[in-house]
Amino acid sequence: MAEDAARPWPPPAGAYAEERGLFQLLQNMLEELLIHKPDDPIEFMINHLKQNNDDAPRICVLGPPASGKTTVAMWLCKHFNAIRVSQETLLFKEVLMQTEEAKAYKERNQKIPNALWANLIQERLSNVDCIKQGWILEGFPENQEQAWLLQSSGIFPRHVVMLYAPDTVLIERSGGKRLDPLTQEVFHTTFDWPSDPQVQQRLVKPEDLSEQEVSRKLLEYHRNFPEIFHIYQKVLKSINADQPSVDVLSQVPDNLVLKLLTERLSALDCLSNGWVLSGFPRDVGQGEQLQKAQINPNRVFFFNLPYEAIMERLSQRRTDPVTGERYHTTFRPAPTPEIQARLRQNPKDEEENIEKRLDIYYSNVKALQDFYQDAFYVNADQDPYVIFEFIESCIIKPLPCKKH
C-alpha cells in the first residue's frame, strides 16, 4: 500500500488537473482552511466552491518610507474593487478583537508586537468582504517574523509588489507628502498636487516626517529587506519608485492588468459597441497574454512620430496647480503672467524621463510590429483631423480574407 501511495499521478490525470486549474484550486482551499480553521471542513469547502472567489486579488505592497506604497495600494484597490489593509486602517478604521490593545502600544509610543499585528491582519482578512473581493496588504509584512506569522496563519500573497528608490530621494520626497484626512488619499506638494481647491485646503502633513525619523525608518527597512525578499522572491515584482506615479503604476504585473482588461472588455457595452485599447499591449509578452485570454483586436494602429516632435510635445507641457488646467508653452500658452508664474511641470515630462520611456518603447516596438503583421501605420506628425480620417477609412475598410 505504501508503495502504491508513493506512485506519481499518471500523465493523463496530471494533464487534466493542470489544464483545469485543480492544483491551484486545492492550494487555495488549503490556505482558506488554515486561515479560518472551520469546525466542519467539508461544508466549508463546499461553500468556498460556491463563492467562486479564488480569482480575488491577494497582494502585498512593500517598500521603504515615502516610496509610494499608499498610492499604489489605493490604485490597486480602486481597479480591483479590493479591500485595503494597512496600519492606519487596522488601528483607526476597524473594530477588531485586539484593536484597543494595539492602540495602547501606539499611545505609549511603544512598538506593536509582531504577533499582535499578525493577529489583527488574520482577523481582518477573515471577514467576508476580504474573502469575496480580495485584499491589498499595504506595508506588511515589515520583517521576517511577521512574514512567518502570516504564513503560519495560511496567509500567502499571490503577488508582492516591492518599491525601491535611493534614500536621498525618499528623504527629500517625504517632506512634501500631504494627506487628505477625509479620503486618506496621499498627495505631494511637487509631484502630485490636487486640482480641487477644497481638497487642497484640507490636506495635512502626516506625523513623524522629520528627516531624522525618516532616516531611522529607512535604516530599519534596509536591515529587514533581504529576509523579506528571500521569502517572497518567487512572487515578487520590484518597481523603481523614483519616477512619476503613472509610470510606477504602469509596471504592475501583467497578469493583474490583464485581469482588469478581461473584466472590462467582457462588459455589455464593450461587447455591444466594441472597444479601443490605448497603449496596451506594450510588448510581445502582453500581446501573447491577450491572445490566450481571447482578446483579439481586429485593427491595430502604430503611431509614428519623429524624436524631435515627441520632445516638443511632451517636455513643454505644464499644469496649473490651482485650477488643474493644462497648458503648453508653444501650442497653448497660459493666458496671463500670473498663471504662467505658477505653472508646474510633471516630472514625467522632463527630458530625461521622456528619454527613458522612449528607450523602453523602441526596445519593444519592432517585435510588437512583427507580432501584429496586419497592423496599420499612422504618421502622427500632422493635423489631428487628417489622422482621424485615415483611421476612419481603415476601420470602414473590410478586413482582408486570409487564405488557409
Buried (B, 14 or more C-beta within 10 A) or exposed (E): EEEEEEEEEEEEEEEEBEEEEEEEBEEBBEBBBBBBEBEEBEEBBEEBEEEEBBEBBBBBBBBBBBBBBBBBBBBBBEBBEBBBBBBBBBBEEEEBEBBEBBBEBEEEEEEBBBEBBBBBBBBBBBBEEBBBBBBBBBBBBBBBBBBBBBBEBBBBBBBBBBBBBEBEEBBBBBBBBBBBEEEBBBBBBEBBBBBEEEBBEBBEEEEEBEEEEBBEBBEBBEEBBEBBBEBBEEBBBBBBBBBBBEBBBBBBBBEBBBBEBBEEBEEEEEEEEEEEEEEBBBBBBBBEBBEEBEBEBEBBBEEEEEEEEBBBBBBBBBBBBBEEBEBBBEEEEBEEEEBBEEBEEBBBBBEEBBEBBBEBBEEBBEEBBEBBEEBBEBEBBEEEEEBEEBBEEEEEEEEEEEEE
